Amino acid sequence: MRILFFLVVINFTFITAQNTLQLEEEQKSPNANIELVAFMEGHWKGEAFGGITEEIWSPEAGGSMMFVFRHMIDNKVNFYEIGHIRELNSSLIFELKHFDNDLHGWEDKKEVQQFKFIKAEGNRVYFDGFTFENVSQNEINIYGLIGNDDSTKSEIVFNYKK
């Protein structure tokens, strides 16, 4: 709910959902390992939601890659995310939590946003509602479906450079 409110307040342009996929009901994630997303490692910067975005992804360790995200407007932190992509049940899952600039969580204490692995194809790795694209050694795109429910979700692109 909080994400939708944030999106209504900030003025930016959505694109049609053409780079993300969603799992069919009953669809199971195929086998995969963390090496599929090794290209995410690094310190990435871009622009979205009317401000500056930054993601830092760790190298793979213990079957996972962790990340932190920061969004800034007018040189002030707006919100954070923390999360990871990890191996789970012989596949992958992308998980995250949101925090205000004072580190108060958006999700309930035990709630985690989860996005199951769908497939890897070419230079893209697809999760349910998110796609990670390896454009080059110094550029990535993350496409995400943002909104409350399937009828109000729109796709936004985060273009990052090292």
Salt bridges, closest charged atoms under 4 A:
GLU54 OE2 - HIS43 NE2 2.44
GLU54 OE1 - ARG70 NH2 2.39
GLU81 OE2 - HIS98 NE2 3.02
GLU95 OE1 - HIS84 NE2 2.61
GLU95 OE1 - ARG86 NE 2.61
ASP100 OD2 - ARG2 NH2 3.43
ASP102 OD2 - HIS104 ND1 2.64
GLU107 OE2 - HIS98 ND1 2.56
GLU121 OE2 - LYS119 NZ 3.15
GLU133 OE2 - ARG124 NE 3.15
GLU139 OE2 - LYS161 NZ 3.51
ASP150 OD1 - LYS153 NZ 3.84
